[in-house]
Amino acid sequence: MRQNGISKFAAIIYIELLYLCKELNCLLEMKLLLSVFVFCLLFISCGNGNKIKIPKDVICQDSMVEVITDVHLVQASQRMGIRMDSTDTGRFTSFNYVWKKHHITEAEYKKSLDFYTHNASILDSIYENVLNNLSRQKAELLAQKHLK
């Protein structure tokens, strides 16, 4: 008889544990749903809806792509010892060529570069286009070389 009492007690505890587990699962599901909801809100709030406004005194993205492309070409030519033109007397003259070509000053370039450096997603997009420009120019040069 005592064993029968223990069995009833064990059954009651087992049922209570099942009920408790069911409530805990429900709580865990609620916490999971709440976490997913909060994550979605954060994801949406950080999305493209909050576009970064580019100040008027910053070079626009498309122009910046062209400027940075030329800056990298100047840097590469300097490393290779190639002068941009006959008036090129050194390091700073080559960059002056870039500033004149794009009708900007070095200060405007530096300010724009600083702005884009602090906005990595925009800078990433700019550099993707810079790399495309450099690859295209390389392909054009190689094609000209093969035609000769």
Buried (B, 14 or more C-beta within 10 A) or exposed (E): EEEEEEEEEEEEEEEEEEEEEEEEEEEEEEEEEEEEEEEEEEEEEEEEEEEEEBEEEBBEBEBBBBBBBBBBBBEEBBEEEEEBEEEBEEEEBBBBBBBEEBEBEEEBBEBBBEBBEEBEEBBEBBBEBBEEBBEEEEEEEEEEEEEE
